[in-house]
Amino acid sequence: MPAVKTTDKNFAIKTTYVVYASPEKVFEALTDPGIISSWGGGLAIVENKIDGKFELFDGWVKGEVKEYDPGKELSYTWKPEEWAKKVSPSLVNYKFKVHPAGTEVILEHTGLPSQEETDKHTSGWMDFIFEPLNEYFTS
């Protein structure tokens, strides 16, 4: 999963991943708090509307929904609890495309505060989001 440094102060992750379910099912698994708890562990809050509240992993990350187009696109701000107050939230954007094996998820995570956070989140997307999603859909 390549991480791309976009400017000296703006770091980003851009990648694609195939999830073994339809775009509608993948979208639902990323926005339904009960399903998120099944694959991600911990409590989740997702208010399924623009400017709605967003929290994952028992509140470890918090944000606000920015784009909500079921089965097509999802976007929200992202700020883990350990980031300093002065650090602005980053932005997560998913686009969902039909793929022969299910759904190609195009992820862009922009506005990360440092190369260290970019590196941590690069592996985190695989370990805590995409792989658990596929386990959820294939178990």
VEXDREN-2710 file (C-alpha; in Angstrom, 1 decimal):
% VEXDREN-2710
k/r/px/py/pz
1/MET/0.0/0.0/0.0
2/PRO/1.9/3.1/-1.2
3/ALA/2.0/6.2/1.0
4/VAL/2.5/9.4/-0.9
5/LYS/3.9/12.5/0.5
6/THR/2.0/15.3/-1.1
7/THR/3.7/18.4/0.4
8/ASP/6.0/19.0/3.3
9/LYS/3.1/19.4/5.7
10/ASN/0.5/17.2/4.0
11/PHE/0.8/13.5/3.9
12/ALA/-1.5/11.0/2.2
13/ILE/-2.3/7.4/1.6
14/LYS/-3.8/6.3/-1.7
15/THR/-4.5/2.7/-2.3
16/THR/-7.1/0.2/-3.6
17/TYR/-8.3/-3.0/-2.0
18/VAL/-10.7/-5.7/-3.1
19/VAL/-13.4/-6.6/-0.5
20/TYR/-15.4/-9.8/-1.2
21/ALA/-18.9/-8.3/-1.1
22/SER/-21.0/-6.0/-3.2
23/PRO/-20.5/-2.2/-3.0
24/GLU/-23.7/-1.9/-1.1
25/LYS/-22.7/-4.5/1.5
26/VAL/-19.2/-3.0/1.9
27/PHE/-20.7/0.5/2.3
28/GLU/-23.2/-0.9/4.9
29/ALA/-20.3/-2.7/6.8
30/LEU/-18.5/0.7/7.0
31/THR/-21.5/2.7/8.2
32/ASP/-23.7/0.4/10.4
33/PRO/-22.4/0.5/14.0
34/GLY/-23.6/-3.0/14.8
35/ILE/-21.7/-4.5/11.8
36/ILE/-18.6/-2.3/12.5
37/SER/-18.5/-3.8/16.0
38/SER/-18.7/-7.3/14.5
39/TRP/-15.6/-6.9/12.3
40/GLY/-13.8/-4.1/14.0
41/GLY/-14.4/-4.8/17.7
42/GLY/-15.3/-2.0/20.0
43/LEU/-18.2/0.4/19.9
44/ALA/-18.8/2.6/16.8
45/ILE/-21.0/5.6/16.2
46/VAL/-22.0/6.6/12.7
47/GLU/-24.7/9.1/12.1
48/ASN/-25.5/8.3/8.5
49/LYS/-25.8/11.9/7.2
50/ILE/-23.6/14.8/6.1
51/ASP/-22.1/16.4/9.2
52/GLY/-23.1/13.4/11.3
53/LYS/-20.9/12.1/14.2
54/PHE/-18.4/9.4/13.4
55/GLU/-16.4/7.3/15.9
56/LEU/-14.6/4.0/15.6
57/PHE/-12.8/1.6/18.0
58/ASP/-14.5/2.7/21.3
59/GLY/-13.9/6.4/20.4
60/TRP/-10.2/6.0/19.5
61/VAL/-10.9/7.9/16.3
62/LYS/-13.5/10.6/16.0
63/GLY/-14.8/12.7/13.1
64/GLU/-17.7/14.0/11.1
65/VAL/-19.3/12.5/7.9
66/LYS/-18.6/14.6/4.9
67/GLU/-19.9/12.5/2.0
68/TYR/-22.6/9.8/2.2
69/ASP/-23.6/8.2/-1.1
70/PRO/-24.6/4.5/-0.4
71/GLY/-22.6/2.0/-2.4
72/LYS/-20.7/4.8/-4.2
73/GLU/-18.8/7.1/-1.9
74/LEU/-18.1/7.7/1.8
75/SER/-16.0/10.4/3.4
76/TYR/-15.3/11.5/6.9
77/THR/-12.8/13.5/9.0
78/TRP/-10.5/11.3/11.1
79/LYS/-8.6/12.3/14.3
80/PRO/-7.2/9.7/16.6
81/GLU/-7.3/10.5/20.3
82/GLU/-3.5/10.7/20.7
83/TRP/-3.1/13.5/18.1
84/ALA/-2.4/16.9/19.7
85/LYS/-5.3/19.3/20.0
86/LYS/-3.6/21.7/17.5
87/VAL/-3.4/19.0/14.8
88/SER/-6.2/19.3/12.3
89/PRO/-8.3/16.2/11.5
90/SER/-7.3/14.3/8.4
91/LEU/-9.9/13.2/5.7
92/VAL/-10.8/9.7/4.7
93/ASN/-12.5/9.1/1.4
94/TYR/-13.7/5.8/0.0
95/LYS/-15.0/5.2/-3.5
96/PHE/-16.6/1.8/-4.3
97/LYS/-16.5/0.1/-7.7
98/VAL/-17.9/-3.2/-8.8
99/HIS/-15.1/-5.8/-9.2
100/PRO/-15.4/-9.4/-10.4
101/ALA/-14.5/-10.6/-6.8
102/GLY/-16.8/-8.1/-5.1
103/THR/-15.8/-4.4/-4.6
104/GLU/-12.8/-2.4/-5.4
105/VAL/-12.4/0.1/-2.6
106/ILE/-10.4/3.1/-3.6
107/LEU/-9.1/4.8/-0.4
108/GLU/-7.6/8.2/-0.1
109/HIS/-6.6/9.3/3.4
110/THR/-5.3/12.9/3.2
111/GLY/-4.0/15.5/5.6
112/LEU/-2.1/13.2/7.8
113/PRO/0.2/15.2/10.1
114/SER/3.5/13.5/9.6
115/GLN/5.4/10.7/7.8
116/GLU/5.3/8.7/11.0
117/GLU/1.5/8.9/11.1
118/THR/1.3/8.1/7.4
119/ASP/3.4/5.0/7.9
120/LYS/1.3/3.8/10.9
121/HIS/-2.0/4.4/9.1
122/THR/-0.7/2.7/6.0
123/SER/-0.4/-0.6/7.9
124/GLY/-3.4/0.2/10.0
125/TRP/-5.8/0.3/7.1
126/MET/-4.8/-3.2/6.2
127/ASP/-4.6/-4.6/9.7
128/PHE/-7.7/-3.0/11.2
129/ILE/-10.1/-2.2/8.4
130/PHE/-9.6/-4.1/5.1
131/GLU/-8.5/-7.5/6.3
132/PRO/-11.1/-7.6/9.1
133/LEU/-13.8/-6.6/6.5
134/ASN/-12.8/-9.5/4.3
135/GLU/-12.8/-11.9/7.3
136/TYR/-16.2/-10.7/8.2
137/PHE/-17.5/-11.3/4.6
138/THR/-15.8/-14.7/4.2
139/SER/-16.4/-16.3/7.6
END
